[in-house]
Amino acid sequence: MPSCPSSGLVSRQVTAAVPDNGRMTDAPARPSHRLYVVTIGLALLVIAADQGTKYWAENNLTVGQPVPVIGDLLRFQLIYNPGAAFSIGTGFTWIFTIVAGLAVIAIAIFAWRVTSRAWAIVLGLLLGGAATHFGDRMFRAPSLGQGHVVDFIGYGNLFIGNVADIVIVGCGVAGVILMARGVRFQRAAVEPVEPVAPEA
């Protein structure tokens, strides 16, 4: 019996949709050690950039003295912030230290389970921002666990922040975009397909 041309077309389309070395399944892919190394590497990069710029600010700026960069829109102004963003909760520094520490642990554990490269990058940057803030809270003056965060980038009359703040806000925006696009934290697994012998 002659073969149906339409069935052959469907067969070729299905074959093209399946990778040569496997097929997609609903099960999540296993965590990748290499991907986690990238995540940790990005976190360390953020820590280095944030602490490096804070070191520069402390050695080149005078506390409270503004240095205009772009008129009144952007300036350098060194301050030591015991609270959260916008100097909220200045009397509860130890609470922010605990929250920052828990955030670092939670992000690190969750990042280990993520198999999406895009989410791994976002979580790596976010981990770095949370970790460097925790370091400030934990080890800077005036005392252990109640350190003040170094802020030096002023945005008009709104607030003064640092590099880690920029990274954290950027990660928040990137996370919203990824969720809006339907990017999953874990990619679907690819399972090998055994070759099918041709019919005689």
Residue pairs with C-beta under 8 A, 6 or more apart in sequence:
18 24
18 193
19 190
21 190
21 192
21 193
22 190
22 191
22 192
22 193
23 190
23 191
23 193
24 188
24 189
24 190
25 188
25 189
25 190
25 191
26 188
27 188
27 189
28 115
28 186
28 187
28 188
28 189
29 115
29 186
29 187
29 188
29 189
29 190
30 115
30 189
31 112
31 113
31 114
31 115
32 115
35 114
35 115
35 117
35 120
36 111
36 112
36 120
38 120
38 121
38 124
39 111
39 114
39 120
39 121
39 123
39 124
39 127
40 124
40 127
41 124
42 121
42 124
42 125
42 127
42 128
43 124
43 125
43 127
43 128
43 131
44 128
45 128
46 124
46 125
46 127
46 128
46 129
46 131
46 132
46 163
46 164
46 167
47 128
47 131
47 132
47 135
49 163
50 128
50 129
50 132
50 162
50 163
50 164
50 167
51 132
51 135
53 152
53 162
53 163
54 136
54 150
54 152
54 162
54 163
57 76
57 78
57 150
57 152
58 78
58 150
61 67
61 76
61 77
61 78
61 152
62 78
63 78
63 79
63 80
64 77
64 78
64 79
65 77
65 78
66 75
66 76
66 77
66 154
67 75
67 76
67 77
68 74
68 75
69 75
69 76
72 156
73 155
73 156
74 153
74 154
74 155
74 156
75 153
75 154
76 152
76 153
76 154
77 152
77 154
77 160
78 150
78 151
78 152
79 151
79 152
79 160
80 140
80 141
80 148
80 149
80 150
80 151
81 87
81 90
81 148
81 149
81 150
81 151
81 160
82 90
82 91
82 93
82 146
82 148
82 149
83 89
83 90
83 91
83 92
83 93
83 96
84 96
85 159
85 161
85 165
86 159
87 159
89 95
89 96
93 137
93 145
93 146
93 147
93 148
94 145
94 146
96 137
97 134
97 137
97 138
97 145
97 146
97 147
100 130
100 133
100 134
100 137
101 134
101 138
103 130
103 134
104 127
104 130
104 131
104 134
107 123
107 126
107 127
107 130
108 127
110 123
111 120
111 123
111 124
111 127
113 185
113 186
114 120
114 123
114 185
114 186
115 185
115 186
115 187
116 183
116 184
116 185
116 186
116 187
118 178
118 183
119 178
119 183
119 185
122 171
122 174
122 175
122 178
123 171
125 167
125 170
125 171
126 167
126 168
126 171
128 164
128 167
129 164
129 165
129 167
129 168
129 171
130 168
132 164
133 149
133 164
136 147
136 148
136 149
136 150
137 145
137 146
137 147
137 149
138 144
138 145
138 147
139 147
140 147
140 148
140 149
140 150
141 147
141 148
142 148
149 162
150 162
151 160
151 161
151 162
151 165
152 160
152 162
153 160
153 161
153 162
153 163
153 165
153 166
154 160
155 161
